[in-house]
């Protein structure tokens, strides 16, 4: 990994293999056959990656074992240049720790990708602490990463490091939200600012939230704030427990349904100002982290039919509440318009 760091940091574009080096790497028949199998399905320049001369040149059988001696002494054609670039990228990926299967998978699932761009983006992900397997998953899940300018990728990487998201912590985040590299910077800043200033999480807690619940980056800020307020004021959950239980990754609908149901069954009570309750509330993991059937059987001790009826009643109550709030808001707006009109007449 240290050698890899020096290789990537020393120069972004790796030096192509010389023909002598290429001959040494492909002098053994089993390895040459394996590499051909890796590039056979990619066509074009990848298929030509291990050809020595032009497509129409014919070499005697005796010379085929020594491609260096049989190399025609003339300038490289565009096909040869593309083949050298493909060979360089494949060799660099193997040096980074990618297996033949990884390389084949990447090049076959990302057809038409700019090879140097692919290498530069992968180098940045490796520098952030990702292993080859997660890199393959991320690029297959979010191939638009390959369209990013390398400069933008570097800036976003530096930003994530400042938030404490590096050295392996980024793996879970990228699995849950690979769009973190393609999102607008302002959208990320808004979420981070909300968590720090309105929800009053510490910088370390914000890092843990983004690591454990990366989906919050794609949430509407007002809904995310409401979810926090519901946890803190209605359920009495403190900041540390919100972080530890991954509370913010669950939808508001799921949280309200299960919490309200337990409340009406008398199995959950909002703590008072001193944090005390007359009953022992169930743990958050037994409320949210389990399946609905397990929640009903072990936490609510209720039937699925009763829970379905309750969810319908809760949805109706929320609709009626919204309808009651709408006339009030429209009435206040009408009053303001009427007042403005009277001022205009004066």
Buried (B, 14 or more C-beta within 10 A) or exposed (E): EEEBEEBBEEEEEBEBBEEEEBBEBBEEEEEEEEBEEBBBEBEEBBBBBBBBBEEEEEBEEEEEEEBEEBBEEEEEEEBBBBBBBBBBBBBBBBEBBBBBEBBBBBBBEBEEBBBBBBBBBBBBBBBBBBBBEBBBBBBEEBEEBBEBEBEEBBEBBEBBBEBBBBEEBBBBBBEBBBBBBBBEEEEBEBBBEBBBEEBEBEEEBBBBBBBBBBBBBBBEBEEBBEBBEBBBEBBBBEBEBBBBBBBBBBEEEEBBBBBBBBBEBEBBBEBEEEEEEEEEBBEBEBBBBBEEEEBBBEBBEBEEEEBEEBBEEBEEEEEEEEEEEEEEEEEEEEEEEEEEEEEEEE
